[in-house]
Amino acid sequence: MSDRDGAAVGDDAGDDADPEGVAADCEFVDCAVGDRVDGVATVTLSRPEARNALNAQLRGELTRVLDAVEATHGSDGVRVVVLTGADEARAFVAGADVTELRERGVTEQRRASERPRVYERVADLRQPVIARINGHALGGGCELAQACDVRIAHERAKLGQPEINLGLIPGGGGTQRLVRLVGEGQAMKLICSGEVIDAHEADDIGLVDEVHGDGAFDDRAYDLAASMADKSPVALEHAKKAVRAASRMGLDEGLDYESELFVGLFATRDKDEGIDAFLEDREPEWEGR
């Protein structure tokens, strides 16, 4: 197995477009499609003995599963992903695997840092990704959550970028995505102090979007996933692209890109179906094209 994110894990990596089948061959990643909501895949990181620390194998397996999830994109496939940690791990992702970092020199780390990494794979997935942050999301785990499109946190969750305590800085996008989410001052405070904050403070500064306790946590995460999965897959994909562009482009460039995506939807059957269903006062039947 290569150390690069997304590298082969097994001889048939990338050949199987069945997310559950791909996950069945993984040691640290599970996938269940439609178990809670039709059209929603729950991708669970499960390395409990290391609190889901992101080692090379876990990153590679997650990339494989996400590749398979994306391959199902369409009206009958996965429309939304819920990414979470196994409850027995007591963490979303507690961070990078520090042992791996200690063993690397400059050449090895430069190779491991080449993009696309698992963070970009999550951010660029065609389907929206909801982070179900069920516990600690620190370092690389916080960066993985930032790469998701929406972050729903349990009230027991802790978040932060403590890399500075190891003589490092965030290397999975934290210095860039965090600034876009919470602003330069809050990002500088978290990154330069290594401070770990609770879910409610993370909500206050915009690092997570909602916080819930046991009674509402899962219901809210999957209600939100269901409301997304009920929409046209092609419109969801275009919406994600357009919103993502806002933090990557200037305003004029972004407006042009939004217009291009908007106009492009007029060539789809789903646009006609959505308008016809509205005018006929019925539920639309999306084709995903």
Number of C-alpha atoms within 10 A of each C-alpha: 12 12 18 21 27 26 19 18 19 11 8 9 19 19 11 15 17 19 24 21 15 25 22 14 15 20 13 21 27 23 26 16 20 13 11 16 17 17 24 26 26 24 27 22 28 24 21 17 10 16 24 29 27 26 19 21 22 23 22 27 28 28 26 28 29 27 23 23 28 20 17 17 20 18 20 13 20 26 31 31 29 25 22 21 28 22 15 12 21 18 29 33 33 25 26 20 16 12 9 13 12 8 9 12 9 8 9 13 15 10 12 17 15 10 13 14 18 24 22 17 21 25 20 18 21 23 30 26 27 23 26 27 31 25 25 29 30 27 28 26 27 27 26 26 30 26 25 23 20 20 24 24 33 23 19 18 21 24 29 27 29 23 21 16 13 9 7 10 17 17 13 23 17 23 17 15 17 23 16 16 16 18 14 13 10 16 23 15 12 18 24 15 15 19 15 19 17 16 26 20 15 21 19 13 14 17 28 23 16 20 22 18 11 11 8 11 19 18 13 16 21 20 13 16 24 18 11 18 23 20 18 24 28 24 19 20 17 20 17 19 20 19 13 15 17 15 13 11 12 10 12 9 13 18 15 11 17 19 12 13 17 15 11 13 16 11 11 15 15 23 19 15 17 18 12 14 14 12 9 10 9 10 12 18 14 20 15 20 15
